[in-house]
Amino acid sequence: MNDVQNQFRFSDIFDYCRMGAVLIMLSVCIGSVCALFLWLLDVVTACRIAHPVLLFGLPLAGVAVGLWYFWFGRDVEGGANLIVDEIHEPGAGVQLRMAPFVLIATVVSHLFGASVGREGTAIQVGGSLASATARLFRLRSSERCALLVCGIAAGFGSVFGTPVAGAVFALEVLTLGRLNYRFLLPAAMSSIIADWSCRAWGVHHVFYPLMFQGTLSADGTLWHVNPVLAAKVAGAAVVFGCLSWIFTESVHRLAAVMKTVCPRSWLRPAIGGIATILLVMVVGNRDYLGLGVLPTEPGGASIVSFFGSACYPWSWFWKLVFTVVVLASGFKGGEVTPLFFLGAASGNALAHALHMPVDLLAAVGFVSVFAGAANTPLACTLMGVELFGAADIAYFAIGCFVACVFSGKTGIYLSQRVGAMTLREVRGRN
């Protein structure tokens, strides 16, 4: 009996060592690919800013990418939702070609000015590489699911430089209100190693200038949770949650309208491209193209700009319109960075109205709008800590959890589950 028990122990140790080696290899690969992706985004963004005429090629670029997916990539067009579905109900796996397809498509979108993000690409790169690795080593179904979760964590953690948030996000995004801690250790390991690998290539993430570190009490001590300020943050978070709901509903509903108006999927991006050109003419600037992390010109609207003293009252609205139009028409990329922009911009506007520290509410909005749209409040609270520091964690937590309450159950990831149903099925019942 003891021999049998020892045999099982040795077998378990061998399995752990084997999976550990596989995870390290996979995480290094994902981190390296994300480093390449971030470098390419910097290159094409600089090229777009230097050559504004590229914007007029956006409709044609969108159609070209649409045709490419229509002819060769129909089985990977579902993107991140395919990966989440595969974790819930393991099947044939995710195709490896998802990674180059989405990477190239996203780079093209940014080169010509589409208002899309980057997390979708990172998640799909991580998931497709994880699935290919599982097939290569002939892993069991449970091991393949664990590897897919680790792929999501590694992609998210490395592309934003937030490894702890990446690990929790990979668990939280699967099922609304439920975390499977069975995957926590490997997901954290993968996310941290991928982040190290990405940084080892010389990739530097943007610094967001949050200077607020608490308020002074009457006796001169630093107070990190001021009741009045906390109440104002909670009130602003109601608005952040409503913005999350408006964003997700707008994307889903406009996408349905687009399908009715233009049944050919490869042609729909032309509508989004033309609409973007017209919107630029209406607004009179190019602040709302691409990621919008840094301003394209001095004083322009950008995520970093929203942490300063200047007020940008309508930037949240225009970024919302620009992003909804391109995502609903089928451009590839992601929703998260535009949601960061939307949250920071609305926080900037509300801070002036509520007489609050602008940088604090911009930071809270940054993470809260995304938390409401993705239904991942814990991951976004940790993201706030990793990006801005731990001094304001109470405000991040209040913002993220209140925003989730007011954002509704539907979100940007329709394969996320609520109990036994996916968000797509919840929407159908409603």
DRENDREN-912012 format. One record per residue (C-alpha): residue number from 1; residue in three letters; x, y, z. Coordinates in steps of 0.5 Angstrom, whole numbers. Layout:
! DRENDREN-912012
R  seq  type     c1     c2     c3
R  NUM   Ala      X      Y      Z
...
This chain:
! DRENDREN-912012
R  seq  type     c1     c2     c3
R    1   Met      0      0      0
R    2   Asn      6      5      2
R    3   Asp      9      3     -5
R    4   Val      3      5     -9
R    5   Gln      2     12     -5
R    6   Asn      9     13     -6
R    7   Gln      8     12    -13
R    8   Phe      2     17    -14
R    9   Arg      6     22    -10
R   10   Phe     12     21    -15
R   11   Ser      7     21    -21
R   12   Asp      4     28    -18
R   13   Ile     11     31    -17
R   14   Phe     13     29    -24
R   15   Asp      6     32    -27
R   16   Tyr      8     39    -23
R   17   Cys     15     39    -25
R   18   Arg     12     38    -33
R   19   Met      7     43    -32
R   20   Gly     12     48    -29
R   21   Ala     17     47    -35
R   22   Val     11     48    -40
R   23   Leu      8     54    -36
R   24   Ile     15     57    -36
R   25   Met     16     56    -43
R   26   Leu      9     59    -45
R   27   Ser     10     65    -41
R   28   Val     16     67    -44
R   29   Cys     14     66    -51
R   30   Ile      7     70    -49
R   31   Gly     11     76    -46
R   32   Ser     16     76    -52
R   33   Val     10     76    -57
R   34   Cys      7     82    -53
R   35   Ala     13     86    -53
R   36   Leu     13     85    -60
R   37   Phe      6     87    -61
R   38   Leu      7     93    -56
R   39   Trp     13     95    -60
R   40   Leu      9     95    -67
R   41   Leu      4     99    -64
R   42   Asp      9    105    -62
R   43   Val     12    104    -69
R   44   Val      5    105    -73
R   45   Thr      2    110    -68
R   46   Ala      8    115    -69
R   47   Cys      7    113    -77
R   48   Arg      0    115    -77
R   49   Ile      1    122    -73
R   50   Ala      7    123    -78
R   51   His      3    122    -84
R   52   Pro     -5    124    -82
R   53   Val     -7    122    -89
R   54   Leu     -7    115    -87
R   55   Leu    -13    116    -84
R   56   Phe    -17    116    -91
R   57   Gly    -14    109    -92
R   58   Leu    -18    106    -86
R   59   Pro    -24    104    -90
R   60   Leu    -20    100    -95
R   61   Ala    -16     97    -89
R   62   Gly    -22     95    -85
R   63   Val    -25     91    -92
R   64   Ala    -18     88    -93
R   65   Val    -18     85    -86
R   66   Gly    -25     83    -86
R   67   Leu    -24     79    -93
R   68   Trp    -17     76    -90
R   69   Tyr    -22     74    -84
R   70   Phe    -27     72    -89
R   71   Trp    -23     68    -93
R   72   Phe    -18     64    -88
R   73   Gly    -20     66    -81
R   74   Arg    -27     65    -80
R   75   Asp    -26     59    -74
R   76   Val    -22     65    -70
R   77   Glu    -26     71    -71
R   78   Gly    -30     70    -65
R   79   Gly    -23     72    -61
R   80   Ala    -23     72    -54
R   81   Asn    -30     69    -53
R   82   Leu    -28     63    -56
R   83   Ile    -22     62    -51
R   84   Val    -27     63    -45
R   85   Asp    -32     58    -49
R   86   Glu    -26     53    -49
R   87   Ile    -25     53    -42
R   88   His    -32     52    -40
R   89   Glu    -33     47    -45
R   90   Pro    -27     44    -48
R   91   Gly    -27     42    -55
R   92   Ala    -22     42    -61
R   93   Gly    -18     47    -58
R   94   Val    -16     54    -61
R   95   Gln    -13     55    -67
R   96   Leu     -6     57    -67
R   97   Arg     -7     62    -73
R   98   Met    -11     66    -68
R   99   Ala     -5     70    -66
R  100   Pro     -2     72    -72
R  101   Phe     -9     74    -75
R  102   Val    -11     78    -69
R  103   Leu     -4     81    -68
R  104   Ile     -3     84    -76
R  105   Ala    -11     86    -76
R  106   Thr    -10     90    -69
R  107   Val     -3     93    -72
R  108   Val     -7     95    -79
R  109   Ser    -13     98    -75
R  110   His     -8    103    -71
R  111   Leu     -4    104    -77
R  112   Phe    -10    107    -80
R  113   Gly    -13    111    -74
R  114   Ala    -19    106    -71
R  115   Ser    -20    107    -64
R  116   Val    -19    100    -61
R  117   Gly    -15     97    -56
R  118   Arg    -10     92    -55
R  119   Glu    -12     87    -49
R  120   Gly    -16     83    -54
R  121   Thr    -10     82    -58
R  122   Ala     -6     80    -52
R  123   Ile    -11     75    -49
R  124   Gln    -12     72    -56
R  125   Val     -5     71    -57
R  126   Gly     -4     68    -50
R  127   Gly    -10     63    -51
R  128   Ser     -8     61    -58
R  129   Leu     -1     60    -56
R  130   Ala     -3     56    -50
R  131   Ser     -8     52    -54
R  132   Ala     -2     50    -59
R  133   Thr      2     48    -53
R  134   Ala     -3     44    -50
R  135   Arg     -3     40    -57
R  136   Leu      4     40    -57
R  137   Phe      5     36    -51
R  138   Arg     -1     32    -51
R  139   Leu     -4     35    -45
R  140   Arg    -10     32    -41
R  141   Ser    -17     36    -42
R  142   Ser    -16     39    -35
R  143   Glu     -9     41    -36
R  144   Arg    -11     44    -43
R  145   Cys    -16     49    -39
R  146   Ala    -11     51    -34
R  147   Leu     -6     53    -39
R  148   Leu    -12     57    -43
R  149   Val    -13     61    -36
R  150   Cys     -5     62    -36
R  151   Gly     -5     64    -43
R  152   Ile    -10     70    -41
R  153   Ala     -7     72    -35
R  154   Ala      0     72    -39
R  155   Gly     -3     76    -44
R  156   Phe     -7     81    -40
R  157   Gly     -1     82    -35
R  158   Ser      5     83    -40
R  159   Val      1     88    -44
R  160   Phe     -1     92    -39
R  161   Gly      5     91    -34
R  162   Thr      0     89    -29
R  163   Pro      2     81    -27
R  164   Val     -2     81    -21
R  165   Ala     -9     84    -24
R  166   Gly     -7     79    -30
R  167   Ala     -8     73    -26
R  168   Val    -14     75    -22
R  169   Phe    -17     78    -29
R  170   Ala    -16     71    -32
R  171   Leu    -20     68    -26
R  172   Glu    -25     73    -25
R  173   Val    -27     74    -33
R  174   Leu    -30     67    -33
R  175   Thr    -36     67    -29
R  176   Leu    -39     73    -26
R  177   Gly    -39     73    -18
R  178   Arg    -35     66    -18
R  179   Leu    -27     65    -17
R  180   Asn    -24     58    -19
R  181   Tyr    -18     59    -14
R  182   Arg    -15     52    -17
R  183   Phe    -12     56    -23
R  184   Leu    -10     62    -18
R  185   Leu     -2     59    -17
R  186   Pro     -1     57    -24
R  187   Ala     -4     64    -27
R  188   Ala      0     68    -22
R  189   Met      6     65    -24
R  190   Ser      5     65    -32
R  191   Ser      3     73    -31
R  192   Ile      9     75    -27
R  193   Ile     14     71    -32
R  194   Ala     11     74    -38
R  195   Asp     11     81    -35
R  196   Trp     18     80    -34
R  197   Ser     20     77    -41
R  198   Cys     16     83    -44
R  199   Arg     20     88    -40
R  200   Ala     27     84    -41
R  201   Trp     26     86    -49
R  202   Gly     26     94    -46
R  203   Val     19     95    -47
R  204   His     17    101    -42
R  205   His     10    102    -40
R  206   Val      7    109    -39
R  207   Phe      7    112    -32
R  208   Tyr      1    115    -30
R  209   Pro      2    121    -25
R  210   Leu     -3    120    -19
R  211   Met      0    125    -14
R  212   Phe     -6    124     -9
R  213   Gln     -4    120     -3
R  214   Gly     -9    122      2
R  215   Thr    -11    128      6
R  216   Leu     -9    131     12
R  217   Ser    -13    130     19
R  218   Ala    -14    135     24
R  219   Asp     -8    132     28
R  220   Gly     -3    132     22
R  221   Thr     -3    125     20
R  222   Leu     -5    122     13
R  223   Trp    -12    120     12
R  224   His    -12    115      7
R  225   Val    -20    114      7
R  226   Asn    -23    121      8
R  227   Pro    -31    119      9
R  228   Val    -33    125      5
R  229   Leu    -28    124     -1
R  230   Ala    -31    116     -1
R  231   Ala    -38    118     -1
R  232   Lys    -36    123     -7
R  233   Val    -32    117    -10
R  234   Ala    -38    112     -9
R  235   Gly    -43    118    -13
R  236   Ala    -38    118    -19
R  237   Ala    -38    111    -19
R  238   Val    -45    110    -20
R  239   Val    -44    115    -27
R  240   Phe    -38    110    -28
R  241   Gly    -42    104    -28
R  242   Cys    -48    107    -32
R  243   Leu    -42    109    -38
R  244   Ser    -40    102    -38
R  245   Trp    -47    100    -39
R  246   Ile    -48    105    -44
R  247   Phe    -41    103    -48
R  248   Thr    -43     95    -48
R  249   Glu    -50     96    -50
R  250   Ser    -48    101    -55
R  251   Val    -43     96    -58
R  252   His    -48     90    -58
R  253   Arg    -54     94    -61
R  254   Leu    -50     98    -66
R  255   Ala    -47     91    -68
R  256   Ala    -54     88    -69
R  257   Val    -56     94    -73
R  258   Met    -50     94    -78
R  259   Lys    -51     86    -79
R  260   Thr    -58     88    -82
R  261   Val    -56     94    -86
R  262   Cys    -50     90    -89
R  263   Pro    -50     83    -88
R  264   Arg    -43     82    -91
R  265   Ser    -38     82    -85
R  266   Trp    -32     84    -89
R  267   Leu    -36     90    -92
R  268   Arg    -38     93    -85
R  269   Pro    -31     96    -83
R  270   Ala    -32    100    -89
R  271   Ile    -38    103    -86
R  272   Gly    -34    104    -79
R  273   Gly    -28    107    -83
R  274   Ile    -32    112    -87
R  275   Ala    -36    114    -80
R  276   Thr    -29    115    -77
R  277   Ile    -27    120    -82
R  278   Leu    -33    124    -82
R  279   Leu    -33    124    -74
R  280   Val    -26    127    -74
R  281   Met    -28    133    -79
R  282   Val    -34    134    -74
R  283   Val    -29    134    -68
R  284   Gly    -24    138    -71
R  285   Asn    -18    134    -68
R  286   Arg    -15    127    -68
R  287   Asp    -15    126    -61
R  288   Tyr    -20    120    -61
R  289   Leu    -16    116    -66
R  290   Gly    -12    110    -64
R  291   Leu    -10    108    -56
R  292   Gly    -11    115    -54
R  293   Val     -6    114    -48
R  294   Leu     -1    120    -50
R  295   Pro     -3    126    -53
R  296   Thr     -2    127    -61
R  297   Glu     -1    135    -60
R  298   Pro      0    139    -54
R  299   Gly     -6    140    -50
R  300   Gly    -10    135    -53
R  301   Ala    -14    130    -50
R  302   Ser    -11    123    -48
R  303   Ile    -11    119    -42
R  304   Val     -5    122    -39
R  305   Ser     -8    129    -40
R  306   Phe    -14    127    -36
R  307   Phe     -9    127    -29
R  308   Gly     -7    134    -30
R  309   Ser    -11    140    -28
R  310   Ala    -14    142    -35
R  311   Cys    -22    140    -36
R  312   Tyr    -24    136    -42
R  313   Pro    -32    136    -41
R  314   Trp    -34    132    -47
R  315   Ser    -28    128    -49
R  316   Trp    -31    122    -46
R  317   Phe    -37    122    -50
R  318   Trp    -33    123    -57
R  319   Lys    -28    117    -55
R  320   Leu    -35    113    -53
R  321   Val    -37    115    -60
R  322   Phe    -31    113    -64
R  323   Thr    -30    107    -61
R  324   Val    -37    104    -61
R  325   Val    -37    105    -69
R  326   Val    -31    102    -70
R  327   Leu    -32     96    -66
R  328   Ala    -39     95    -68
R  329   Ser    -37     95    -75
R  330   Gly    -32     89    -74
R  331   Phe    -25     92    -73
R  332   Lys    -20     88    -69
R  333   Gly    -16     90    -63
R  334   Gly    -20     91    -56
R  335   Glu    -24     95    -52
R  336   Val    -20     96    -45
R  337   Thr    -16    102    -47
R  338   Pro    -21    106    -50
R  339   Leu    -25    104    -43
R  340   Phe    -19    107    -40
R  341   Phe    -20    113    -44
R  342   Leu    -27    114    -43
R  343   Gly    -26    112    -35
R  344   Ala    -21    117    -34
R  345   Ala    -24    123    -38
R  346   Ser    -31    122    -35
R  347   Gly    -27    122    -28
R  348   Asn    -23    129    -30
R  349   Ala    -30    132    -32
R  350   Leu    -33    130    -25
R  351   Ala    -28    132    -21
R  352   His    -28    139    -23
R  353   Ala    -36    138    -22
R  354   Leu    -35    135    -15
R  355   His    -29    139    -13
R  356   Met    -25    133    -12
R  357   Pro    -17    132    -14
R  358   Val    -17    131    -21
R  359   Asp    -12    126    -21
R  360   Leu    -15    121    -16
R  361   Leu    -22    121    -20
R  362   Ala    -19    120    -26
R  363   Ala    -15    114    -24
R  364   Val    -21    111    -20
R  365   Gly    -25    112    -27
R  366   Phe    -20    109    -31
R  367   Val    -21    102    -27
R  368   Ser    -28    103    -25
R  369   Val    -31    104    -32
R  370   Phe    -27     98    -35
R  371   Ala    -29     94    -28
R  372   Gly    -36     95    -30
R  373   Ala    -36     93    -37
R  374   Ala    -32     87    -36
R  375   Asn    -35     85    -29
R  376   Thr    -28     84    -26
R  377   Pro    -28     89    -20
R  378   Leu    -23     85    -16
R  379   Ala    -18     85    -22
R  380   Cys    -19     92    -23
R  381   Thr    -18     94    -16
R  382   Leu    -11     91    -16
R  383   Met    -10     94    -23
R  384   Gly    -11    101    -20
R  385   Val     -6     99    -14
R  386   Glu     -1     96    -19
R  387   Leu     -1    102    -24
R  388   Phe     -2    108    -19
R  389   Gly      0    105    -12
R  390   Ala     -3    102     -6
R  391   Ala     -5    109     -2
R  392   Asp    -11    110     -5
R  393   Ile    -14    103     -6
R  394   Ala    -20    104     -2
R  395   Tyr    -22    109     -7
R  396   Phe    -21    104    -13
R  397   Ala    -25     99     -9
R  398   Ile    -31    103     -8
R  399   Gly    -30    105    -15
R  400   Cys    -30     99    -18
R  401   Phe    -35     95    -14
R  402   Val    -40    100    -14
R  403   Ala    -39    101    -22
R  404   Cys    -40     94    -23
R  405   Val    -47     94    -19
R  406   Phe    -49     99    -23
R  407   Ser    -47     97    -30
R  408   Gly    -52     91    -30
R  409   Lys    -50     83    -32
R  410   Thr    -48     84    -39
R  411   Gly    -41     86    -41
R  412   Ile    -36     86    -46
R  413   Tyr    -35     79    -46
R  414   Leu    -41     75    -48
R  415   Ser    -38     68    -46
R  416   Gln    -37     70    -39
R  417   Arg    -42     66    -35
R  418   Val    -47     68    -30
R  419   Gly    -48     62    -26
R  420   Ala    -50     57    -31
R  421   Met    -51     61    -37
R  422   Thr    -47     66    -41
R  423   Leu    -48     73    -42
R  424   Arg    -50     72    -49
R  425   Glu    -56     67    -46
R  426   Val    -58     73    -41
R  427   Arg    -58     78    -46
R  428   Gly    -63     73    -50
R  429   Arg    -67     72    -44
R  430   Asn    -68     80    -43
